[in-house]
Amino acid sequence: MDVLVLQDSRTRVGIVPELGGGIAFMEALLPGGRDVPVLRRWTHSKSDGPFALACNVLVPFSNRISGGGFTFRGAFHAIAPNLAGEGFPIHGDGFQRAWAIEMTSGEAASLTLGNGQIGPFRYGARQLFHLEDGALHVEVVVTNETSGPLPFGAGFHPWFPRFAGTTLRFRASDVWLEDTRHLPTELVDVAARPQWDFSAAWPLPKAWINNAFTVASAPPRLANQACTSRSTSRLRRTSMSPSSTRPVQTPISSASSP
């Protein structure tokens, strides 16, 4: 499976258009010819599925939708589960479809998806990638191709490598608890869960955490002995009229430094 490679003087990134337009790897290029994974490296096996990649694009929605679908403007829209082993539809279908290369250069590329279709959603999408001084910027733009307005959303699902000395730091005010189906149940103050307080750099927990935090300050920082990664994103979920086009996530960036 072909990997599209972008590179500047500090960072190298691989993209797999055929496998959901996902990112295969992101490596920091350090002095002495060393390279360090900023994102987890892909296994290079299609049989491992798209979630073996370094990062997935989530469109036209992210996370799970329970209840067999959703109600919007008085109408119920059914969505069937789209992933084996999952009881609910999850993360849209953009990560399950092949994307086409629209443009590529040494430090930038764009991919397009023209056949997005899950539940009531019919849409087209474009991903724009570019490297700038070691930082990777990714933007996804969605066009509503259904016959009426629908609530669209999008996101990115990065996978970071975990080393023995990896630490995480971010300041959050609240955290969503989840049930055994991985659905949110209650929003609580982080102070009530001190083991999830990462306001100071702290080693990654050994136990399972699958929770959404309300980040209250600067972007999260993930650090190990070789490099530090910073990830930022701006997300806007919006109701889109037919044939309207707008960015729903712009951008996500990760910068690496020795």
BARODO-672329 format. One line per 4 residues: number of its first residue (from 1); their letters; for each residue x, y, z of N, C-alpha, C. Coordinates in pm, whole numbers, plus 32768, in hexadecimal, padded with zeros to 4 digits. Example, Ala and Ser with C-alpha at 12.3 -4.5 7.8 and 13.67 -1.06 7.14 Angstrom:
% residues 2
1	AS	8527,7DC7,830C,84CE,7E3E,830C,8528,7EB6,830C; 8505,7F1F,82C4,8557,7F96,82CA,850A,8003,8313
END
This chain:
% residues 258
1	MDVL	8055,7F89,8000,8000,8000,8000,8059,807C,8000; 803F,80D8,7FA5,8096,814C,7F93,808A,81AD,8008; 80FD,81E5,8030,8104,824A,8099,8138,82CB,805A; 80EC,8337,8069,8112,83BA,8038,8164,8400,80A5
5	VLQD	81E0,8428,8085,823C,845E,80E9,824E,84F4,80D7; 823F,853F,8145,825D,85CE,814C,82D3,85E0,81AB; 832A,8643,818E,839E,8657,81E5,83CF,86E6,81DC; 83F4,871E,8251,8440,879A,8254,84C0,877E,82A2
9	SRTR	8506,87E5,82CE,8588,87D0,830E,857D,8791,8399; 8504,8790,83D3,84F5,8760,845C,8498,86E9,846C; 8442,86D0,840A,83D9,866C,841B,83BF,8620,839B; 83A0,859F,83A7,8376,854B,8336,82F0,850C,8359
13	VGIV	8293,8512,82F8,820B,84DF,830B,81E5,8484,8298; 81A4,8414,82B6,8170,83BA,824F,80D9,83B4,8256; 8097,83B4,81E2,8005,83B3,81D8,7FDC,833C,8180; 7F70,82F7,81A5,7F3F,8284,8159,7EB5,82A6,8121
17	PELG	7EAE,82DE,80A9,7E2B,8304,8071,7DC9,8290,8069; 7DF9,821B,8043,7DA0,81A8,802D,7D60,8176,80AE; 7DA3,818B,8120,7D72,8159,81A0,7D39,81CD,81F1; 7CC7,8201,81C3,7C80,8269,820C,7CC5,82F0,820C
21	GGIA	7D26,8305,81B3,7D6C,8384,81B2,7DB5,83A1,8234; 7DDD,8336,827B,7E1B,8345,82FD,7EB1,835F,82F5; 7EEB,8382,8366,7F7A,839A,8371,7FBE,831A,839C; 8027,82F3,8355,8070,8277,8373,80DD,828C,83DA
25	FMEA	811C,8300,83D8,8185,831F,8439,81A0,83B3,843A; 81D5,83E3,84A9,820B,846B,84B5,8289,8460,8508; 82FB,8488,84CF,837C,8477,8510,83C4,84FB,851D; 83FC,8514,8593,8452,8586,85A9,84DF,8564,8579
29	LLPG	851A,85BB,8526,85A0,85A4,84F0,8603,85EE,8549; 864D,85A4,8599,86A6,85DE,85FD,8736,85E2,85CB; 878B,8633,8609,8818,8639,85E2,885A,85B0,85E7; 88B9,859B,858E,88FF,851C,858B,88BA,84B1,8539
33	GRDV	8851,84DA,84EF,880B,847B,849A,87A5,8425,84E2; 878A,8444,8561,8726,83F6,85AA,8699,8424,8585; 863A,83C7,8589,85AE,83EC,857C,8560,83AB,85EE; 8501,83F7,8625,84B3,83CB,8699,8420,83D3,8673
37	PVLR	83D3,836A,8690,8344,836F,866F,82F8,83D4,86C6; 82B7,8433,8687,825E,848F,86CE,81D5,844E,86DB; 81A8,840C,8671,8131,83B9,8674,815A,8327,8665; 8107,82CD,8699,8124,823E,868D,8131,8216,85FA
41	RWTH	8195,81C6,85DB,81AB,819B,8551,8147,8130,8528; 8116,813A,84AD,80B9,80D9,8475,80FD,8051,8467; 80AE,7FE7,8472,80E3,7F60,8465,80FE,7F39,83D4; 80CE,7F89,8373,80DC,7F6E,82E4,8092,7EEF,82BA
45	SKSD	802A,7ECB,8305,7FD7,7E58,82E2,7F46,7E86,82D9; 7F0C,7E7D,8261,7E81,7EA6,824F,7E23,7E53,82A2; 7E48,7DD4,82BB,7DF2,7D7B,8308,7DE4,7DA6,8399; 7E3F,7DFA,83CA,7E35,7E2B,8454,7DC9,7E97,8462
49	GPFA	7D96,7EC7,83F1,7D2A,7F29,83F6,7D5C,7FB8,8402; 7D03,8019,83EE,7D2C,80A6,83EF,7D5B,80D8,8477; 7D2F,8099,84E4,7D57,80C9,8567,7DE2,8098,8590; 7E28,8057,8535,7EB5,803A,854A,7F0D,80AB,8512
53	LACN	7ECE,8112,84D9,7F16,8184,84A3,7F46,81E1,8512; 7F8D,8249,84EB,7FBC,82AD,854B,7F52,8314,856D; 7EF5,832E,850E,7E8A,838F,8524,7E1C,8376,84BE; 7D9F,8380,84EC,7D2B,836E,8495,7CDA,83EF,848E
57	VLVP	7C9A,8406,841C,7C3D,8476,840E,7BB1,8442,842C; 7B63,848F,8478,7ADD,8468,84A2,7A79,84C7,8463; 7A28,8493,8407,79CA,84E5,83BD,795C,848A,8385; 78DC,84AE,8386,78A0,8531,83A5,7879,8544,8437
61	FSNR	78A7,84E9,848F,7894,84FD,851F,7902,84B1,8566; 7914,84D0,85E6,7977,8488,8636,7932,844C,86B0; 7972,83E7,86E9,793F,839E,875C,78C4,834B,8737; 787F,8319,879D,7810,82BC,8788,778A,8304,8787
65	ISGG	772B,82CF,873A,76A1,82FE,873A,764A,828C,876A; 760A,829E,87DF,75B7,8234,8818,7527,8244,87E9; 74D3,81E6,8814,7444,81EF,87F6,741E,81CF,8768; 747A,8196,871B,745B,8173,8691,745C,81E8,8631
69	GFTF	7482,825E,865F,7484,82D5,8609,746D,8352,865C; 743F,83BD,861C,742B,843B,8663,73B3,8484,8628; 737C,84DE,8679,730C,8531,864D,733E,85BE,8631; 7319,85F3,85BD,7342,867A,8596,72CC,86BF,8553
73	RGAF	72A5,8733,858A,7235,8781,8556,71B6,872C,8548; 719F,86D9,85AE,7124,868B,85B5,7124,860A,8568; 718E,85EB,8520,7195,8570,84D1,7200,8514,8509; 71E1,8492,8510,7242,8430,8540,7293,83FB,84CA
77	HAIA	7316,83F8,84DC,7372,83C7,8474,73BA,834C,84A9; 739F,82D8,846E,73DB,825B,849B,7469,824C,8467; 74C1,8215,84BB,754A,81F5,8493,756B,816B,84CD; 7592,810E,8479,75B6,8087,84A5,7649,8083,84D1
81	PNLA	766C,8025,8529,76F9,8014,854D,774E,7FFD,84D0; 77C5,8035,84CE,781B,8031,8457,78A0,7FEB,846D; 78B5,7FB4,84E4,7937,7F78,8503,791F,7EF7,8550; 795F,7E8C,8526,7950,7E0A,8569,7977,7E15,85FC
85	GEGF	7923,7DDD,8652,793F,7DDE,86E1,7909,7E57,872A; 78D5,7EBA,86E1,789D,7F32,871E,7805,7F2C,8718; 77C5,7F4C,8788,7734,7F4B,878E,76F3,7FC7,8756; 7742,8030,873E,770E,80AF,870D,7760,80DD,8695
89	PIHG	7724,812F,863E,7776,816E,85D5,77DF,81C7,8617; 7858,81C7,85DF,78C6,820C,861F,791E,8252,85B7; 793C,82D0,85CF,79A2,831C,8585,7984,8330,84F1; 7904,8326,84C7,78E5,833C,843B,791A,82CC,83E2
93	DGFQ	7928,82E9,8361,795D,8283,8306,79D4,82B4,82B5; 7A03,832F,82CD,7A75,8362,8283,7AF2,830E,8297; 7B02,82D5,8310,7B79,8284,832C,7B71,81FB,82EB; 7AFC,81D7,82B7,7AE9,8154,8279,7AEF,8159,81E0
97	RAWA	7AFE,81CF,81A7,7AF7,81DE,8115,7B7F,820A,80DC; 7B95,81E9,805F,7C0E,8215,8019,7BFE,82A7,7FEF; 7C67,82F6,8002,7C6B,8382,7FD8,7CC4,838C,7F5D; 7CAA,83F1,7F0B,7CF9,8409,7E92,7D5B,847B,7EA9
101	IEMT	7DD1,846F,7E6D,7E34,84DB,7E76,7E0D,8549,7E14; 7DF8,85C0,7E47,7DD6,8633,7DF5,7E52,8683,7DCE; 7EAF,8692,7E2E,7F28,86E0,7E18,7F92,86B1,7E79; 800F,86B3,7E4D,807B,8694,7EA8,80F9,86E0,7E7F
105	SGEA	8143,870B,7EE4,81C7,8748,7ED1,821F,8715,7F41; 8296,8747,7F4C,82F1,8713,7FB1,82C1,8723,8040; 827A,8793,805D,8252,87B1,80E6,81BA,87BF,80F6; 816C,87A4,808D,80DB,87B6,8095,8094,8751,803C
109	ASLT	8016,8735,805F,7FC3,86DB,800E,7F32,86F4,802D; 7EDB,86CF,7FD0,7E4C,86D3,7FE9,7E0E,8653,7FB5; 7DAD,861D,7FFF,7D65,85A5,7FDB,7CD1,85C6,7FD2; 7C87,857C,7F7F,7BF7,8592,7F73,7BAD,850E,7F85
113	LGNG	7B32,851A,7FB8,7AD7,84AA,7FC7,7A53,84D4,7F89; 7A25,848B,7F25,79AD,84B5,7EDE,7933,845E,7EF3; 7942,83F4,7F44,78D2,8397,7F51,78AE,837C,7FE2; 78BC,83DF,8038,789A,83CC,80C4,7806,83AC,80D5
117	QIGP	77E9,8340,811C,775D,8315,812A,774E,82BD,81A4; 770B,82F0,820B,76EC,82A1,8282,766C,82D8,82BF; 760B,8280,82DB,758B,82AD,830D,754F,8314,82AF; 7524,8387,82E4,74E7,83ED,828D,754E,8444,8245
121	FRYG	75CD,8438,8268,7633,8491,8234,765E,846A,81A7; 765F,84CB,814F,769E,84C2,80CB,76F7,853C,80C1; 7777,8528,80AA,77D2,8599,80B6,7850,8583,8064; 7895,85EF,804A,791C,85EA,8015,7979,8629,807B
125	ARQL	79F8,8607,8075,7A57,863C,80D7,7AE0,864F,8098; 7B2D,86A9,80D3,7BB6,86C3,80A6,7C0E,86D1,8122; 7C83,8692,811D,7CE8,86A5,8186,7D5D,86F2,814B; 7D8C,8754,8195,7DFF,87A5,816E,7E6D,8792,81D6
129	FHLE	7EE2,8767,81A8,7F55,8750,81FF,7FC5,87B0,81D8; 8008,87EB,8239,8084,8830,8218,80E0,8838,8292; 8161,882F,8275,81C8,883C,82DB,81FD,88CA,82DC; 8212,88FF,8353,8248,8986,8361,82A1,898A,83DC
133	DGAL	8324,8993,83C6,8386,899A,8432,8374,8927,8494; 8361,88AE,845E,8357,8837,84B2,82CD,8818,84E4; 826F,8873,84D4,81E6,885C,8504,818F,8829,8492; 813E,87C6,84AE,80DF,8791,844C,8057,87D2,8463
137	HVEV	8020,8810,83FB,7F9C,884D,8400,7F3F,87FD,83A4; 7ECD,87D6,83D9,7E6B,878A,838C,7DE3,87CD,8399; 7D9F,87DE,8328,7D19,8817,8327,7CBE,87BC,82D6; 7C45,87A6,8308,7BE3,8759,82BC,7B6B,87B3,82A0
141	VVTN	7B3F,87B4,8222,7ACF,8806,81F5,7A63,87A9,81C1; 79E7,87BF,81E9,7979,8765,81C7,790E,87B0,8178; 78D8,876F,8111,7869,87A5,80C2,77EE,874D,80D5; 7780,8789,80FF,7703,8740,8110,76C3,8728,8088
145	ETSG	76B2,86A8,8062,7677,8684,7FE2,75F0,863F,7FF2; 75B3,864C,8068,752E,8615,807E,74C6,867A,804F; 7447,8654,8057,73DB,86AA,8027,73AC,870F,808E; 73DF,8706,8108,73B5,8763,8171,7426,877A,81D4
149	PLPF	7412,87D9,8230,747B,87F6,8292,748C,8784,82F6; 7508,876F,8322,7528,870A,8385,7598,873E,83DE; 75A1,870E,845A,7610,8737,84B2,768E,86E6,8492; 76F4,8729,8463,7771,86E7,8443,77D8,8703,84B2
153	GAGF	7834,86A8,84C0,78A5,86BB,8519,791D,8672,84E1; 7991,8688,8519,7A0A,8644,84E9,7A74,8649,8554; 7ADD,8600,853F,7B4A,8601,859E,7BBF,85AE,856A; 7C24,85A2,85BE,7C98,854F,85A0,7CB3,84F4,8617
157	HPWF	7CE6,847D,85FB,7CFF,841A,8663,7D93,83F4,865E; 7DEB,8445,869D,7E79,8422,869D,7E97,83B3,8700; 7EFC,8364,86DE,7F2E,82FB,8737,7FC1,8319,8754; 7FE1,832E,87D4,8068,8353,87FC,80B2,82DB,8834
161	PRFA	8136,82D1,8819,8183,8263,8854,8194,8278,88EA; 819A,820B,8930,81AB,8211,89C1,8232,81D4,89E5; 8285,8225,8A27,8307,81F8,8A56,8306,81F4,8AEF; 836C,81B7,8B28,8371,81A9,8BBA,8370,8231,8C00
165	GTTL	83B2,8293,8BC3,83BC,8315,8C04,835A,837D,8BCF; 82F5,8355,8B83,8297,83B4,8B49,8243,83F8,8BB4; 8235,847D,8BAA,81E1,84C8,8C06,817B,8519,8BB6; 810D,8539,8BF8,80A0,8586,8BBB,8080,85FB,8C16
169	RFRA	8069,8671,8BD7,8044,86E7,8C26,7FD8,8736,8BDF; 7F6A,8750,8C24,7F03,87AC,8BF6,7EAC,87D0,8C6D; 7E6F,8844,8C67,7E18,8870,8CD3,7D87,8866,8CA5; 7D37,881A,8CEE,7CAA,8805,8CCC,7C53,8829,8D43
173	SDVW	7BDB,8858,8D26,7B7E,887A,8D92,7B1D,8808,8DB0; 7AF3,87BF,8D47,7A8E,8755,8D58,7AB4,86DB,8D05; 7A76,866B,8D28,7A8B,85F0,8CDD,7A06,85A3,8CD7; 79EB,8568,8C62,7974,8516,8C50,7991,8488,8C7D
177	LEDT	7939,8451,8CD3,7940,83C4,8CF6,78F8,8374,8C8A; 7917,82F3,8C7F,78D9,829F,8C1A,78A4,821F,8C58; 7846,81DD,8C10,7813,815C,8C3F,785B,80EC,8BF5; 782D,8071,8C09,7871,7FFE,8BCE,7863,7FF9,8B36
181	RHLP	7806,804A,8AFF,77F6,8051,8A6D,7849,80C2,8A30; 7897,8105,8A84,78EB,8178,8A5C,7895,81EF,8A33; 7823,8200,8A74,77CE,8275,8A60,77DB,82D1,8AD8; 77D9,8354,8AC4,77E7,83B1,8B34,7770,83AB,8B92
185	TELV	778D,83B6,8C15,7722,83AE,8C78,7717,842C,8CCE; 7789,8468,8CF3,7785,84D6,8D52,7802,852D,8D43; 77EF,85B1,8D47,785E,860F,8D45,7883,8634,8DD3; 7900,8619,8DFA,792A,8633,8E84,79A6,868C,8E85
189	DVAA	79BC,86CD,8EF6,7A32,8720,8F0B,7AAD,86C8,8F12; 7B17,86EE,8ECC,7B92,86A0,8ED0,7BC7,8693,8F5F; 7BAB,86F7,8FB3,7BD8,86F2,903D,7BA0,8678,9086; 7B2F,8643,9056,7AF3,85CD,9093,7B39,854C,9066
193	RPQW	7B90,8557,9005,7BDD,84E4,8FD2,7C70,850C,8FCC; 7CB3,851A,903F,7D3D,854D,9040,7D9D,84F9,8FEF; 7D7F,8478,8FDA,7DD7,8422,8F8A,7DD5,844A,8EF7; 7D74,849F,8ECE,7D6A,84CE,8E45,7D90,8562,8E39
197	DFSA	7DD3,8595,8E9E,7DFF,8621,8E9C,7E8B,8626,8E60; 7E95,865B,8DE5,7F15,8663,8D9F,7F44,86F3,8D91; 7F20,8747,8DF1,7F49,87D3,8DEC,7FE0,87E0,8DF9; 8021,877F,8E37,80B3,8774,8E37,80D7,86F9,8DE5
201	AWPL	814C,86FB,8DA6,8176,8688,8D56,8175,860A,8DAB; 8134,85A2,8D78,811D,852A,8DC7,8129,84B0,8D6C; 8163,8443,8DA0,816B,83CA,8D4D,80E0,839B,8D22; 80DA,835A,8CB0,805A,8329,8C7F,8024,82BC,8CDD
205	PKAW	7FA1,82BD,8CF5,7F66,8258,8D50,7F6F,81CC,8D15; 7F76,8169,8D6D,7F79,80DF,8D40,7EEC,80AC,8D21; 7E89,80E4,8D64,7E00,80B5,8D52,7DBF,80F5,8CD8; 7D52,80B9,8CAA,7D06,80E8,8C37,7CC8,8170,8C53
209	INNA	7CDA,81CE,8BF7,7C93,824F,8BFA,7C5C,8268,8B6E; 7BD9,827D,8B66,7B99,8299,8AE5,7B34,8308,8AFC; 7B67,837A,8B26,7B10,83E5,8B55,7B2F,8467,8B0C; 7ACA,84BD,8B02,7ADA,8540,8AC3,7AF0,85A8,8B31
213	FTVA	7B5A,85F8,8B21,7B7B,8661,8B81,7B5B,86EA,8B47; 7B31,8745,8B9C,7B20,87D0,8B75,7BA3,8818,8B90; 7BF3,882C,8B27,7C77,8868,8B38,7C67,88FE,8B4D; 7CA3,892F,8BB8,7C89,89B9,8BE2,7CFA,8A19,8BC5
217	SAPP	7D67,89EA,8B8A,7DD8,8A45,8B76,7E25,8A1F,8AF9; 7EA8,8A24,8B01,7EFF,8A0D,8A8E,7EF0,897E,8A58; 7F1C,8965,89DC,7F0F,88E0,89A1,7F56,8876,89F4; 7F25,87FA,89F1,7F68,878C,8A37,7FF6,8779,8A03
221	RLAN	804F,874E,8A5C,80DB,8733,8A39,80FB,86A4,8A61; 812A,8657,8A01,8153,85CD,8A17,81EA,85C9,8A03; 8233,859C,8A66,82C5,85A6,8A60,8307,8521,8A85; 8379,8508,8A44,83D1,849C,8A6D,845F,84D0,8A65
225	QACT	84C0,847A,8A76,854B,84A9,8A7C,857C,84E0,89F7; 8540,84B6,8988,8571,84DD,8904,8530,855C,88CF; 84AD,856E,88E5,8468,85E0,88AC,83E9,85FE,88F8; 83B2,8674,88DD,8334,86A0,8917,82D1,86BA,88A8
229	SRST	8256,868B,88B7,81EC,86A0,8854,8181,86FA,8890; 8150,8757,883E,80E2,87AD,8866,8075,87A1,87FC; 7FFC,8785,8826,7F8D,8775,87C8,7F20,87DA,87E8; 7EF2,8821,8782,7E85,887F,8795,7E1D,8867,872A
233	SRLR	7DA1,8885,8749,7D36,8879,86E5,7CC9,88DD,8704; 7C83,8906,869C,7C0D,895A,86AB,7B9C,8915,8662; 7B34,88F3,86AC,7AC7,88A4,8675,7A46,88F6,8675; 79FE,88F2,8604,797D,8932,85FC,791A,88D1,85C0
237	RTSM	78B8,88A6,8611,784B,8855,85DC,77DD,88B3,85B1; 77A0,8894,8541,7745,88F6,8506,76DA,88B1,84B5; 7667,88F2,84AC,75FE,88C5,8450,761C,88FD,83C7; 761E,88A5,8361,7644,88CE,82DC,75D1,88BA,827C
241	SPSS	75B2,8920,8230,754A,8918,81CA,757E,88CB,8151; 7523,889B,80FB,7550,8851,8084,75B3,889F,8030; 761B,8859,8003,7684,8890,7FAC,76DA,88F9,7FEE; 76C9,8910,8071,7721,8970,80B5,77A5,892D,80D6
245	TRPV	780D,897D,80D5,7893,894B,80F0,78D4,89A2,8159; 790E,8962,81BD,7955,89B0,8221,79B6,8955,826E; 7A20,898E,82A4,7A7A,893D,82F6,7A38,8922,837C; 7A3D,88A5,83A6,7A04,8884,8428,7A70,8861,848E
249	QTPI	7AEC,8858,8463,7B5C,8848,84C0,7BD3,888B,8481; 7C0C,88EF,84C3,7C7C,8936,8486,7CCD,8981,84EF; 7D4C,8965,84FB,7D90,88EC,84CE,7DB4,8896,8547; 7DF6,8827,8534,7E39,87E2,85A0,7ECD,87E5,857E
253	SSAS	7F20,8805,85DE,7FAF,880C,85C2,7FFD,87C9,8631; 806C,878D,860C,80C6,874F,866D,8152,877D,864E; 8193,87BB,86AE,821B,87EA,8699,8279,8793,86EB; 82EC,8775,86B4,834D,8721,86FA,83D0,876D,8709
257	SP	8411,8756,8777,8491,879B,878F,84E9,8742,87E4; 856B,8747,87D0,85C3,86F5,8821,85C7,8725,88B1
END
